[in-house]
Amino acid sequence: MIILKNIDFFYGDTQILKNITFDIPAGEVTTILGPSGSGKTTLLRILTGLLEPAGGEIWMREKSMMTLSKTEQEHIRNKMAIVFQNGALFDSLTVWENVAFPLHERFSMPLAIIRQEVDKLLDLVGLQNAADLTINQCSGGMQMRVAIARAFACHPEIILYDEPTSGLDPIARDRICDCIQNQQFQHNVTSVLVTHQLATAFRVSKRFICLYAGEILFDGTADELTASKNPYVQRFIQPSKRVYRALDSSLT
C-alpha cells in the first residue's frame, strides 16, 4: 500500500497540489481523474521521486520515504515503473530494442534470456509480429503497448500510467485496458491510472480520486462517484449533451 498525507506542491509561487491525502491499496487499480491542469501528472512525478513535495509524507512498504536516504528511496522505487503519456520511447531503437532496454540496463542477463523475456512481453501485449519495426512505423496504440511492455519488463510491484489511452481509438483503448487488467489479475500489480477519460477509468478501476485545481473533490468507488452530489463531479462524469445546430441558410 502507498499512503499520501497532506502533500503540497508549488511551481514558484503557484500552489499546484493542496493537502493531498489518500491511500493506494495493494493489488488494485486506483484511478486519478481530473481535467488538464488539475495536478494529476504532478502527483505521479512526486510518487516516482522526479519531484519533491513542499510538505507532507509519502509511505511505501510501511516506510516514510521522507526519512529514508536517497539510496533507500531508490531501492524501493526500483520496484516501480511508469508509463509516460505518449510512450516516451526511443525513436532510434526498434520495438524489440525498446522493450529490452531496461533489462540490459538493470540486469546482467545473457542475450538469449533477454530475447526470451522480450518475446514473451511482446506476445502479452499482442505485438509479437512487430518486434523489428521502428517506433515511427507503429501506430499510437502500438507505441503505447510497447511502452507498457517495457514497463512490465522488470516485473514491477507498482505501475503508474499517465494518460495511457489519450488520443487512441476505442479498439486501441480497449487493448490498453486489457493489458492493465491482466497485470493486476495475474500478477497482483498495484496500479495508479491518471486519466480524464471515463471509459478507460470505469473499464479498469473500482476506486477513484477526483482532482480539481490541485485539491481532492472525491475519493471512493464507482457507485459513489456516479451518486456524488458535488456539482463539479457531476459535470465531469456527465458532460452536457452536444446538439448539432444546422447553419441557417439565410446567413450564407
Residue pairs with C-beta under 8 A, 6 or more apart in sequence:
1 23
1 24
1 25
1 26
1 59
1 190
2 23
2 24
2 47
2 58
2 59
2 60
2 158
2 190
2 192
3 23
3 24
3 57
3 58
3 59
4 20
4 21
4 22
4 23
4 24
4 56
4 57
4 58
4 59
5 21
5 56
5 57
5 58
5 59
6 19
6 20
6 21
6 55
6 56
6 57
7 17
7 19
7 20
7 21
7 43
7 46
7 53
7 55
7 56
7 57
7 58
8 15
8 17
8 18
8 19
8 20
8 53
8 54
8 55
8 56
9 15
9 16
9 17
9 39
9 42
9 46
9 51
9 53
9 54
9 214
10 16
10 54
15 214
16 39
16 42
16 214
17 39
17 42
17 43
17 46
17 53
17 214
18 214
18 215
19 56
19 215
20 39
20 43
20 56
20 214
20 215
20 216
21 56
21 216
22 209
22 216
22 219
24 30
24 190
24 192
25 190
25 207
26 188
26 190
27 184
27 188
27 189
27 190
28 184
28 190
28 191
28 205
28 206
28 207
29 180
29 181
29 184
29 191
29 192
29 193
29 204
29 205
29 206
29 207
30 191
30 192
30 193
30 205
30 207
30 208
30 209
31 192
31 193
31 194
31 195
31 201
31 204
31 205
31 207
31 208
31 209
32 40
32 43
32 44
32 192
32 193
32 194
32 195
32 208
32 209
32 211
33 40
33 195
33 196
33 198
33 201
33 208
33 209
33 210
33 211
33 236
34 40
34 196
34 210
34 211
34 212
34 236
35 196
35 212
35 236
36 196
38 211
38 212
38 213
38 214
39 211
39 213
39 214
40 162
40 194
40 211
41 85
41 162
41 163
41 194
42 51
43 194
43 211
44 82
44 160
44 162
44 192
44 194
45 51
46 52
46 53
46 58
47 58
47 80
47 160
47 192
48 77
48 80
48 82
48 160
49 65
49 73
49 74
49 77
57 64
57 65
57 66
58 64
58 65
58 66
59 65
60 76
61 76
63 72
63 76
65 73
65 76
68 76
78 106
78 154
79 156
79 157
79 158
80 156
80 157
80 158
80 159
80 160
81 151
81 152
81 154
81 156
81 158
81 159
81 160
82 151
82 159
82 160
82 161
82 162
83 144
83 147
83 148
83 151
83 159
83 160
83 161
83 162
83 164
84 147
84 162
85 162
85 163
85 164
85 166
86 143
86 166
87 135
87 143
87 144
87 146
87 147
88 147
89 98
89 135
89 143
89 146
89 147
89 150
90 97
90 98
90 101
90 135
91 134
91 135
91 136
93 101
93 134
93 135
94 131
94 132
94 133
94 134
94 135
95 122
95 127
95 130
95 131
95 132
95 133
95 134
95 135
95 138
95 142
95 146
96 118
96 122
96 131
96 132
98 135
98 146
98 147
98 150
99 118
99 121
99 122
99 146
99 149
99 150
99 153
100 114
100 115
100 117
100 118
100 153
101 150
102 150
102 153
102 154
103 109
103 114
103 117
103 118
103 153
103 154
104 114
106 154
107 154
109 117
117 153
118 131
118 149
118 153
119 128
119 131
121 149
121 150
121 152
121 153
122 128
122 130
122 131
122 149
124 149
124 152
124 179
124 182
125 145
125 146
125 148
125 149
125 152
125 175
125 179
126 145
126 175
127 142
127 145
127 146
127 149
130 138
130 142
130 146
135 143
135 146
138 146
139 172
140 167
140 168
140 172
141 168
141 169
141 171
141 172
141 173
141 175
141 176
144 164
144 165
144 168
144 172
144 176
145 175
145 176
145 179
147 164
148 164
148 176
148 179
148 180
151 159
152 159
152 183
155 187
156 189
157 189
157 190
158 189
158 190
158 191
158 192
159 180
159 183
159 189
159 190
159 191
159 192
160 191
160 192
160 194
161 180
161 191
161 192
161 193
161 194
161 195
162 194
163 194
163 195
163 196
163 197
164 176
164 180
164 193
164 195
164 200
165 172
165 173
165 176
165 177
165 195
165 197
165 200
166 195
166 196
166 197
168 176
170 199
173 197
173 199
173 200
174 203
176 200
177 200
177 203
177 204
180 191
180 193
180 204
181 203
181 204
183 189
183 191
184 191
184 204
191 204
193 200
193 201
193 204
193 205
195 201
198 237
201 208
202 222
205 222
206 221
206 222
207 220
207 221
208 218
208 219
208 220
208 221
208 222
208 225
209 216
209 218
209 219
210 216
210 217
210 218
210 219
210 225
210 233
210 236
211 217
212 232
217 230
217 232
217 233
218 224
218 225
218 228
218 230
218 233
220 228
225 233
225 237
226 237
228 234
228 237
